[in-house]
Amino acid sequence: MKAITFPLALALALALAWALGLAVALPTQAGPARPTEPVALGRYLVQTAGCNDCHSPGYVQQAGQTPESTWLTGDALGWRGPWGTTYATNLRLFMAGMSEQQWLQHARRMEPRPPMPWFNMRAMSDGDLRAIYRYVRVAAPAGQPAPDYVPPGQPAAGPVVQFP
């Protein structure tokens, strides 16, 4: 007689429990539902897609516990690598003068320097990009422009994250 393997025994036990109408409780941890209202969806996407990680000062360092009033206001933390040193744009100032259509065109065509994952923006639906735009516009302009790009080999003023 062949031995029953663990995966087969587990499958048989689950099938038997289902057949007997017994509930098999598996632990789950669901987050909040994805909002449908555009501004709320934009806020949700900014928070869950990682926009705040770079574009909001201190967001990662404070485990996301920063005032929403500072979200997307850019950061003076530089990102240095072979491309030079880049800074996360103050999106609230950047998008203040853009129409929704201009934002969509920009998001679909941009290829900024690292570490900005522009390819993730291109993977978003127009609806998601429009929601982000609407959230940023409701948040209104705030903060100062981020520092300017620093070419390779030139020193950056302030702290940087060094890439290989």
Contacts in CASP RR format, 6 or more apart in sequence:
PFRMAT RR
TARGET T0000
AUTHOR 0000-0000-0000
METHOD contacts of the structure
MODEL  1
MKAITFPLALALALALAWALGLAVALPTQAGPARPTEPVALGRYLVQTAG
CNDCHSPGYVQQAGQTPESTWLTGDALGWRGPWGTTYATNLRLFMAGMSE
QQWLQHARRMEPRPPMPWFNMRAMSDGDLRAIYRYVRVAAPAGQPAPDYV
PPGQPAAGPVVQFP
4 12 0 8 1.000
14 24 0 8 1.000
17 24 0 8 1.000
18 24 0 8 1.000
32 44 0 8 1.000
34 41 0 8 1.000
34 44 0 8 1.000
35 41 0 8 1.000
35 42 0 8 1.000
35 43 0 8 1.000
35 44 0 8 1.000
38 130 0 8 1.000
38 131 0 8 1.000
38 134 0 8 1.000
38 135 0 8 1.000
39 131 0 8 1.000
39 134 0 8 1.000
39 135 0 8 1.000
39 138 0 8 1.000
40 135 0 8 1.000
41 128 0 8 1.000
41 131 0 8 1.000
41 135 0 8 1.000
42 128 0 8 1.000
42 131 0 8 1.000
42 132 0 8 1.000
42 134 0 8 1.000
42 135 0 8 1.000
43 135 0 8 1.000
45 51 0 8 1.000
45 124 0 8 1.000
45 128 0 8 1.000
45 131 0 8 1.000
45 132 0 8 1.000
45 135 0 8 1.000
46 52 0 8 1.000
46 71 0 8 1.000
46 72 0 8 1.000
46 132 0 8 1.000
46 135 0 8 1.000
46 136 0 8 1.000
49 120 0 8 1.000
49 124 0 8 1.000
51 72 0 8 1.000
51 91 0 8 1.000
51 132 0 8 1.000
52 59 0 8 1.000
52 64 0 8 1.000
52 66 0 8 1.000
52 71 0 8 1.000
52 72 0 8 1.000
53 59 0 8 1.000
53 60 0 8 1.000
54 74 0 8 1.000
54 75 0 8 1.000
54 79 0 8 1.000
54 88 0 8 1.000
54 115 0 8 1.000
54 116 0 8 1.000
55 71 0 8 1.000
55 72 0 8 1.000
55 73 0 8 1.000
55 74 0 8 1.000
55 75 0 8 1.000
55 88 0 8 1.000
55 89 0 8 1.000
55 90 0 8 1.000
55 91 0 8 1.000
56 66 0 8 1.000
56 70 0 8 1.000
56 71 0 8 1.000
56 72 0 8 1.000
56 73 0 8 1.000
56 74 0 8 1.000
56 75 0 8 1.000
57 66 0 8 1.000
57 70 0 8 1.000
57 73 0 8 1.000
57 74 0 8 1.000
57 75 0 8 1.000
57 76 0 8 1.000
57 77 0 8 1.000
58 66 0 8 1.000
58 75 0 8 1.000
58 77 0 8 1.000
59 66 0 8 1.000
59 71 0 8 1.000
68 139 0 8 1.000
69 142 0 8 1.000
70 142 0 8 1.000
71 139 0 8 1.000
72 90 0 8 1.000
72 91 0 8 1.000
72 92 0 8 1.000
72 136 0 8 1.000
72 139 0 8 1.000
73 90 0 8 1.000
73 91 0 8 1.000
73 92 0 8 1.000
73 93 0 8 1.000
73 142 0 8 1.000
73 143 0 8 1.000
73 144 0 8 1.000
74 87 0 8 1.000
74 88 0 8 1.000
74 89 0 8 1.000
74 90 0 8 1.000
74 91 0 8 1.000
74 143 0 8 1.000
74 146 0 8 1.000
75 87 0 8 1.000
75 88 0 8 1.000
75 146 0 8 1.000
76 87 0 8 1.000
76 146 0 8 1.000
76 147 0 8 1.000
76 158 0 8 1.000
76 159 0 8 1.000
77 87 0 8 1.000
77 88 0 8 1.000
77 159 0 8 1.000
77 160 0 8 1.000
77 161 0 8 1.000
78 85 0 8 1.000
78 86 0 8 1.000
78 87 0 8 1.000
78 147 0 8 1.000
78 156 0 8 1.000
78 158 0 8 1.000
78 159 0 8 1.000
78 160 0 8 1.000
78 161 0 8 1.000
79 85 0 8 1.000
79 86 0 8 1.000
79 87 0 8 1.000
79 88 0 8 1.000
79 114 0 8 1.000
79 115 0 8 1.000
79 160 0 8 1.000
79 161 0 8 1.000
79 163 0 8 1.000
80 150 0 8 1.000
80 156 0 8 1.000
80 160 0 8 1.000
80 161 0 8 1.000
80 162 0 8 1.000
80 163 0 8 1.000
81 114 0 8 1.000
81 152 0 8 1.000
81 162 0 8 1.000
81 163 0 8 1.000
81 164 0 8 1.000
82 152 0 8 1.000
82 163 0 8 1.000
83 113 0 8 1.000
83 114 0 8 1.000
83 152 0 8 1.000
84 113 0 8 1.000
84 149 0 8 1.000
84 150 0 8 1.000
84 151 0 8 1.000
84 152 0 8 1.000
84 153 0 8 1.000
84 154 0 8 1.000
85 149 0 8 1.000
85 150 0 8 1.000
85 154 0 8 1.000
85 156 0 8 1.000
85 160 0 8 1.000
86 112 0 8 1.000
86 113 0 8 1.000
86 114 0 8 1.000
86 115 0 8 1.000
86 116 0 8 1.000
86 149 0 8 1.000
87 146 0 8 1.000
87 147 0 8 1.000
87 148 0 8 1.000
87 149 0 8 1.000
88 116 0 8 1.000
88 146 0 8 1.000
89 146 0 8 1.000
90 143 0 8 1.000
90 144 0 8 1.000
90 145 0 8 1.000
90 146 0 8 1.000
91 136 0 8 1.000
92 136 0 8 1.000
92 139 0 8 1.000
92 140 0 8 1.000
92 141 0 8 1.000
92 142 0 8 1.000
92 143 0 8 1.000
93 141 0 8 1.000
93 142 0 8 1.000
93 143 0 8 1.000
93 144 0 8 1.000
93 145 0 8 1.000
95 103 0 8 1.000
95 133 0 8 1.000
95 136 0 8 1.000
95 137 0 8 1.000
96 137 0 8 1.000
96 140 0 8 1.000
96 141 0 8 1.000
98 106 0 8 1.000
98 133 0 8 1.000
100 130 0 8 1.000
100 133 0 8 1.000
100 134 0 8 1.000
103 129 0 8 1.000
103 133 0 8 1.000
104 126 0 8 1.000
104 129 0 8 1.000
104 130 0 8 1.000
104 133 0 8 1.000
107 121 0 8 1.000
107 122 0 8 1.000
107 124 0 8 1.000
107 129 0 8 1.000
108 121 0 8 1.000
108 122 0 8 1.000
110 118 0 8 1.000
110 121 0 8 1.000
111 118 0 8 1.000
112 118 0 8 1.000
113 149 0 8 1.000
114 163 0 8 1.000
115 163 0 8 1.000
121 129 0 8 1.000
124 132 0 8 1.000
147 156 0 8 1.000
147 157 0 8 1.000
150 156 0 8 1.000
END
